[in-house]
């Protein structure tokens, strides 16, 4: 639970210094909080409740009403669409697995082109340049914030560019970018350059991207 505690401490520090959050930052904080709850707390809750419910033979929904520093209140409902009556209800689920076509043996590829890298120059002159294009892409996404990039709805090989699920086929190409998110890097350098430029354009970040 330390990540959640750290988040709340950071928020408390901002409030104590009388600093207000803009709408974009507040949205990122809320998404981060939900992601931590999903990754760290819900599995514990599920593991605890599941054994006790095995004796129940009918479908039901348990609604847990949690208020800090107050006893937990649990309500039972047999309405499976109970969330429809709660305007701000949000179901927290991992991204679904993508179905990929099974491809047979392919012919050997021709001459393999030499590996290329990326150099990203920011408006303040800072340069992001790693030994591999995928790592440069990863560093850029972590700088921007994976939650912000995810809102753009980008995909690669049918997999969300920023996902909270490791894909069955491309998991080796998914690189961690923090907070339980993974960046899909199964693309050539030119495509990575295009994706970085798209992210920067959509989020109003001034950069220059070069293939080297």
Helices and strands as residue ranges (DSSP letters): H 2-16, H 23-36, I 37-41, H 42-53, E 61-65, E 73-77, G 82-85, E 118-122, E 127-128, H 133-144, H 146-150, E 155-156, E 159-160, E 162-163, G 171-173, E 174-178, E 181-184, H 189-202, E 207-211
